[in-house]
Amino acid sequence: MLLVFNGGAMIISSFVSVLFDDGVLKEIAFGAISLIIIGALIMTFSKNNIRQINKRDGYVIVTIGWLTMVFSGMLPYYLTGSINSFSNLFFETMSGYTTTGSTILNDIEALPKSIIFWRSMTHWLGGMGIIVLAIAILPLLGIGGMQLFSAEAPGINNDKIHPRISDTAKRLWFIYVGLTFLETLLLKIAGMSFFDAINTSMSNIASGGFSSRNESIGYWNDIPLIQYIIILFMFLAGTNFVLIYFGITGKIKKIIQDTEFKWYLTLISSFAIMATITLYFYVDLSLTDVNHPQVYGKFESSLRHALFQVVAIITTTGFVTGDFISWGPFLTMFFFGIMFLGGSSGSTSGGVKILRHLILIKNGFLEFKRSLHPNAIFPLRHNNSVVEKPIIIHVLAFFILYLILFIVGAGVLSLLGLDFVSAIGGAASSIGNVGPALGELGPISNFDSLPELGKYWCSFLMLIGRLELFTVLILFTPFFWRDR
């Protein structure tokens, strides 16, 4: 089924090839038809298989499903000759489906329009999780989807917008598609071409970062309205989609009372103010806007760039408006630190997630109380509900594992020859699905300079980060493969 989905998405890209007459229609159409035929044949021959899926099956299916999407998604690049080596093919496609936004391409605008569109499409498909799309259809085949959904999004927020998981997936995709079309319309009105607008929207709503322009969103530094629209939709993409559903249905009180959302808004506001002040007093933004005038003066430019980069990095959307690592050592360290935040649970963002940080901090304060009053019981609460101990343990395990993987990831990159700053930046960016990193892998550079093994390693970090560590890593444990 996933092969059929990917083939259908390639069919849409082939229409873009026809529209722009970019000369690669045959290659993309061949790839699309091949995937659809192979997928349909596999579905036909396996239609009588046992259709009971347990939790263990869910982990395997999600991981192999993502790898299937990545390997099949490499076809348009390979058939059109847009990317020249297997490691580059694998890295670019993995970065697309995991919505990381890191790239090995040096001249994006030279690519055929349909290939640029396909890059954005890989973001869009991966953003909400292709498995979530599949579980909306699996019930039609007599297959339950709860196991797949929990493996795809193993967060700690159990809010549902419908008791049936398939109906939940349909409503999430309705919101997802609606936000994409709304942003496209607003960007077109603001001055983007329709092609740039649809590509930017697909990347943005997925919290991705692939842009149709070499300068990323910095290409439109002279049209502030475009960047403010993108900031708004980056913020929405990093918000729990259940809360967006509540907002659409008029349940505003639930949004206001949500602790994670309040902290998400507070952190973005606070960090944006800090970055704005630093930019205004200590950075010459005329160097950032060298090809684009500061339209409304230095304060507006400082506010816009600061707010844009804070939202982009916290939500792990890989867009940039300038080279933020050239804004001084403080802001370089500042942006590196917020790479570890992540957006809200239930969003398309990567990273640790705000809710996990809240659980960790609250539990830390409770440990002080328990030290003073060892016989007292202090329950940890979130949104006026007690957080059960297994969830707290899960969050602690996740955070420790995340840090270990970051350290190991940076260590491997340093062994491959990267300097310290580039190694820690590349590891943090890859596992957090952030996109731009530091040093040689910074926002005005790309990951093409990585050695071949480094590209595979960063791709692995992207995958485990996108599937929130446990889904992939559990497959490497011996007890997973035992019957009991």
FENMO-V461239 format. One line per field, one symbol per residue. ss: DSSP state (2 for helix, 1 for strand, 0 for the rest). phi: phi as a letter, one per 30 degrees, with the letter a starting at -180 (. if undefined). burial: 1 if it has 16 or more other ideal C-beta (glycine too) atoms within 10 Angstrom, else 0. A space follows every 50 residues. Layout:
ss = ???
phi = ???
burial = ???
This chain:
ss = 02222222222222222222000022222222222222222222200000 00002222222222222222222022222200000222222222222000 00000002220022222222222222200222222222222000022222 22000000000000222222222222222222222222220002222222 22222000000000022222000222222222222220002222222200 02222220222222222222222222222222000000000000000222 22222222222222000000000222002222222222000000000000 00022222222222222222220000000011001100222222222222 22222222222222200002222222222220000000222000002220 0222222222222222000222222202222000
phi = .dddeddddddddddddddchcibeddddddddddddddddddddcdcdd ccccddeeddddddddddddddddeedddcidbcbdddedddddddddhd jdbcdcbddddeeddeddedddedddecjdddddddceedcicdcddddd ddbddcccdbcadcdddddddddddedddddddeddddddkddddddddd ddddddhcldcdbddhdddcdcbeedddddeeddddddcedddddddddi cdeddddddddddeddddddddddddddddcbbdddddcecbdddcjddd dddddddddddddddhcddbcadddcdjdddddddddddcdidddicddc idjeddddddddddddddddddbdcdccddcbhicdddeedddddddddd ddddddddddddddddjddedddddddddddchdjdbbidcddccacddd dedddddddddeddddchideddddccdddcddb
burial = 11111110111011011001010110111011011100100000000000 00100001101110110111011111101101100011111111111111 11111001001111111111111111111111111101000011101111 11111110101000110111110011001100110111010100111111 11111111111100111111101101101110111111111111110000 00011001011011001100110011011000101001100101000000 11111111111111111111110110100011011101111111111111 11111111100110000000000000000101000010001101100110 01001100110111010100111111111111111111111110111001 0001111111111111111111110000000000
